[in-house]
Amino acid sequence: MFLNNFFRTAGTNDKIEILSPSEFKKATLNKSVQLLDVRTPNEYKMGTVKGAKNLNVFDPAGFQTEAAKLNKETPVYLFCQSGNRSKSASKLLVKMGFTQIYDLRGGYSNWS
């Protein structure tokens, strides 16, 4: 239990929560959410989580322009391939004023 809580909060702040694949799936299937795939368009085309919108974090201007169109008060669920880019994207979203961010632990490669 200690390790699970450690990984949930390690390197995050109170606006970003890392979810296991099962927690992420449960949260995104039960309601209408802002679901973001922050990988490249080519990665996105190769497969994504159903309902995810592609906001490429490697295109900072495009990412910020599209993210600015989202509701800052509605939870944002995001993922990349392994978790590194989504961590960066989460921090950008916090700087932009988003208050509830949920990141998929291990990224899309951990999605089943």
Secondary structure by P-SEA (a helix, b strand, c coil): caaaaaaacccccccbbbbcaaaaaaaaaaccccccccccaaaaaaccccbbbbbcccaaaaaaaaaaacccccbbbccccccaaaaaaaaaaaaacccbbbbccccccccc
